[in-house]
């Protein structure tokens, strides 16, 4: 049985993950951490992470960037593997996560969906064949009208996966309206759509001469991110120090 501490347990994703853990025979919630607690959870909740004394095998963090430093300090102090799901981290926080991974297992991913992370692997292989053959690459991402950042971190991660596979020779272009010129070959176009309640959709388009190949992923609820986080916790429990991502989780299941 894998015991999980959920940081941000009363947030939307925290409640989604709590429900999944309750239904999973291989996991249980050891404790939750949140700045507010109205007593509705069936497990102990601490409003101060440093007061949490629950025995656990892994911590899942789905909170805010401002809380991440404290989460990493807690996990290092308790030698507790950490699934770091919170996005929008600063360069200093990313460096701190890497430093923490020399002492405990840390898993961080731009997107916790198993499907998106499978797409990363597929794109690396596909782009290694298609880009040298002259195909152009465009990425279209769509999200709900409350999302603050554009393009999404996932769209950028998809572009990075393609670019790294092809020698990091490609520039990213977010707006073509200011230019009137032929499309350069060495670029990846990234476009964002915001509207309604779209959870998250990403299309990666490879456009060649007389043919187009499109890889698509659509998330229909936040549950896909919760499922990935729980799978990551199962993977990380018992692991020694190291920096992991969802690609490692997928590789372990193949």
N, C-alpha and C positions, 0 to 999 in steps of 0.2 A: 504494500500500500504506500503510495507516494503522498506525503503530506505537504500541502501548499499553503503559503502565506500570500494573501492577495492584497497588494498595496493599491489603494483606490477602489476598495471593495464596494463602496456605495455609489460609484459612478456608473454610467450606462454599461461600459464594458466590464466593469467589476461584477455587476449583477448578472450579466450574461455568462461570464466565466463561472461564477458561483453556482448557477443553475446547472451548467455542464458538469462541473466537478461532483455535484450532488448525485447526478445520474450515472457517473462513471464508476464502475466497481473497482477500478485500479487506483483511484485518487480520492482524497478527502481534504476538506478545508481545515487547516490547523488553526488559522486565525485570519482576521482581516485588519487592515489599517486604513483609516480615513479621517479626515479632519472633522467629520460629523458622524454621529452615531445615534440613531433613534431606537436602537434595541431590537430591530426586526430580524436581524440575521441569526441563523441557528448555530453560529460559532462566535467566539469572543472577538470583539473589535476594539482596537486600540487607537486613540486619537493622536498618540505620540508614538512614532515608530520605535524610538529608543526604549519605550516602556514594554514593547512586545517581547515576551519571554517564552513564546510557544516553540515547541520542538518541531522542526520542519525539515523537508528535504530540498525545497526549492521555493524561491519567492518570484511571483509574477508581478511586474510593475506596469500598471495601466493608469497613470495619473497625469501629472503635469511636469513640464520641464523643470520648474522651480523646485520640485521635490526630489529630482534624480540624484543630486549630490548626496543627500541624506540617505537615500536608498543604497547607493554604492558603498557608503561608509558603513552602514548597518551590515550589509552582506559580507564585506571584508572582515568586520569585527566578529561576526558569527560564523565565518567560513561557510556561507550559505550560497549555493548557486543561484544566479539571478537571470530571469528572462525579462529583458528590458524592452518593453513594447512602446513606451512613450516616445513620441516624435518631437521634432522641433528643437533638438538639442544643439547647444552651441559647440564650437570647435573645442573649447576648453572642456566641456562635458564629455565629448567624444574621446578626448585624450584621457580624461579621468576613467572612463569606462575601459579603455585599453589598459591603463595602468592597473585597474582593479582586476582585470583578467589574468594578471601575472600571479594573483593570489587566490582567486576563486574562479569558477566557471561563469562566464558571462555570455549570454546569447542576445544579440541585437539584430533587428531587421527593420528595413524601411516599411515593410508590410508583412503582417503575420499570416496572411492567407497562404495555405498550402498550394492553391491553384496558381497564384501569382508567382510564387517561388519556383514552381515547376516551369512556369513560362520563362523565368530568367534562364533556366538551363536550356530550354528549347531555343531561345533567341540567340544564345551564344553559338550554338551549333549552326543554326540557320544563317546567321549573319556572316559567319566564317566562309560560307559558300556563296551567298547572294551578293554581298558587297563587292568582293573582287570581280564578280560578274557584271558589275555596273548598275546594280539596283539602287534606287534612292530609298531613304528611310524617313517616314513621318510617323509621329506618335500623337494620337488624339486621346485626351482624357476628359472624363465627365464626372462631376460631383454635384452634390446638393448646394443650394444657394446660401448655406450658412458657413461653408468652408472658407477660411480666411486666406490661405496661401494658394498661389497659382504660378507655375504648374505644380501638380502634386509631387510629393516626395517619391511616390511610386513611379510616376512618369520619368522623373530624373534618374531613378535607380534602373529602370528599363533601358534608358539611353546609355547609362554608364556600362551596363552589362554588354551592350552592343559595341560601344566604343572601346572598352578594354580588350575585347576579343579581336579588335582590328587596329591595334597599335595606338589607341588614343589619338587618332589623326583627325577626328571629326569635331567640328564646332557645333554648338547648339544654337538654334535660331528660334525665338519665341514670337516674333512679330515681323511679318514680311511687308506690312503696309507702308513702311518708310522707304522701301527699296523698289526700284524699277530696273530689274536686271535679270538675266538668266540665272536659274538656280545653280549654285556651285555644287560640285559633286561631293566635296568633303564636308557635308553638314547633315545634321539630324534636326528636322523641324519638330517642334513640340507645341501643341495647341491645347487650350483649356476651355471647357464649357462648364458653366455654373447655372443650375436651375433645379427647382422643385426639390424632391427628396431623393435624388439619385445617390445611392450609397457609394458607388464607385465603378466606373467602366473604363477600360483601357484597350485601345486598338493600336497595334503596331503594324504599319503598312509598308511592305516592300514593293516598290513600283519599278518594274523593269520594262523593257521593250516588248509591247504587246501582251504583257501578263502582269497581274497583281496578286500578291500573296498577303493575306491579312491574318494576324494572330490576335485573338480577342479574349478578354476576360471580363466578366461582369459579376460583381458582388451584389446579391439581392437583400442581404441583411448583415448586421454586424456580427452575426453568429460565425461567419467564416473566419473572422479574425480571432474570435474566442477559441474556436476549435484548434487553430494553429498554435495559439499560446499554450493550451493544455498539452498538445502533442510535444511542444518544445520543452515544457516542464518535465514530461516523462523522459524525454531524451537527455535532459541536462542533469537530472537527479543522479548523484553518485559520481559525476564527472569531476576530474581534477581541474586545476587552473587552465584557462585557455579562453580565447575569444572565438565564439561560434556564431553561425547564422542559420537561417532556415534551410539553406542548401545542405547543411550537415544533417539536419533532421530528415530531409528527403533522401539523401544518400544512405542513411542508416536503415531506411525502410525498403530500399530497392533490393 
